[in-house]
Structure formats: structure tokens, C-alpha cells
């Protein structure tokens, strides 16, 4: 079965990875990347991904988008749920 990842935007200073032009705080280790200190742009957590987004404005076969949320499911691989935290809206 696939993995579920929740990505959130944060403003807390901590040890993070830097990749793709982003500072990333991740529960999933990036083995070949050095840690640095800074404010993460994205926080990656492992957890349950909702089955659907309430009030989704766009619904596709594998994705949904609504105000402040995006859900993507890749069958047999993973589910991804993106939401802003701390009042940021960078989706």
C-alpha cells in the first residue's frame, strides 16, 4: 500500500533541508542532503490523508482542490494533502 504525506507551510525556525529552492522540514529523511537552520517553507508530515476536501471547487479522478487545500491520490503509491498553516496561503 502507498504512503500518505501531508505538506504544510510553516514559519518556525528549525533544522531543515534545502532542495528545489525551498527549505523543507520533513519527517521523511533526505539521506543525501545536509541539514541547515532556517525557517521552513514546507513541512512534510506522515499521516492520514482525507478521502475528500469539503467544499472542493475542482474534482478530478485523482485530485481535488478547494479554498486553501489540495488533495492528490496516486493509487498504490501515496496520497498528498496540502494545506497552509499559520495563516499563510501559498498553495
C-alpha positions in Angstrom: 0.0 0.0 0.0 1.2 3.5 -0.6 2.2 6.2 1.9 0.3 9.3 2.9 2.1 12.7 3.1 0.7 15.9 4.4 2.6 19.1 3.4 2.1 22.3 5.4 3.6 25.7 5.3 5.4 26.8 8.4 7.2 29.8 10.0 9.0 28.1 12.9 12.9 28.2 12.8 14.4 24.7 13.0 16.7 22.3 11.2 15.6 21.8 7.6 16.8 20.5 4.3 17.2 22.8 1.3 16.0 21.4 -2.1 14.2 22.8 -5.2 14.6 26.3 -3.9 12.7 25.5 -0.7 13.6 25.0 2.9 11.9 21.7 3.9 11.2 20.3 7.3 10.5 16.6 6.8 9.6 13.5 8.8 11.0 11.6 5.8 14.8 11.7 5.9 16.5 13.1 2.9 19.7 10.9 3.3 22.0 12.7 0.8 21.1 16.3 1.8 22.7 18.2 4.6 20.6 19.8 7.4 20.7 23.6 7.8 19.0 26.0 10.1 16.2 28.3 8.9 12.5 28.9 8.6 10.9 26.0 6.6 8.8 26.9 3.6 7.2 23.4 3.7 6.7 20.9 6.4 6.2 17.2 5.4 4.4 15.0 7.9 3.3 11.4 7.5 -0.3 10.8 8.5 -3.8 10.1 7.3 -5.0 11.9 4.2 -8.7 12.7 4.0 -10.9 11.0 1.5 -12.1 14.3 0.1 -11.9 18.0 0.6 -15.0 19.7 2.0 -16.3 22.4 -0.4 -13.9 21.3 -3.2 -14.3 23.6 -6.2 -12.5 21.2 -8.6 -12.7 17.5 -8.6 -10.8 15.2 -10.9 -10.3 11.4 -10.9 -7.2 11.6 -8.6 -7.3 15.1 -7.3 -9.5 17.8 -5.6 -8.9 21.5 -5.0 -10.7 23.8 -2.7 -10.2 27.0 -0.8 -6.8 26.6 0.9 -6.5 22.8 0.2 -5.3 20.4 -2.5 -5.6 16.6 -2.4 -3.8 14.3 -4.8 -4.1 10.5 -4.7 -1.8 8.2 -6.7 -3.3 4.7 -6.4 -1.0 2.2 -4.8 1.7 4.9 -4.2 0.6 7.7 -1.9 -1.9 10.4 -1.1 -0.8 14.0 -0.7 -2.8 16.7 1.2 -1.5 20.3 1.0 -2.8 22.9 3.4 -1.4 26.2 4.6 -0.7 26.7 8.3 0.0 29.9 10.4 -2.3 31.9 8.1 -0.1 31.6 5.0 -1.8 30.9 1.7 1.0 29.6 -0.6 -0.8 26.7 -2.2 
